[in-house]
Amino acid sequence: MNEDEPSPLHTKYFVDHVRARTEPSPNIETGTRASAICLMGNVAYWTGRKLKWDAKTWTFPGDAEANKYLFRAYRKPWDLVKFS
């Protein structure tokens, strides 16, 4: 494994923790929140304006245009997955 390539190292780190049944650091919540921040920046860029974010509902309240970027149509057979 080339140690200059981060993806294989991240994968190994994750698999090692799964095998050991331990929680990696950062955990899934940290990763989710970090990804959400990037998504919010992209949506603000795409809409061309400032947005308000509701951390409880994970939506842009009252902003249908911005909210349409939060989900996309899934390919089959993954379209059977439903999120509430």
Secondary structure, 3 states (H helix, E strand, C coil): CCCCCHHHHHHHHHHHHHHHCCCCCCCHHHHHHHHHHHHHHHHHHHHCCCCCCECCCCECCCCHHHHCCCCCCCCCCHHHCCCC
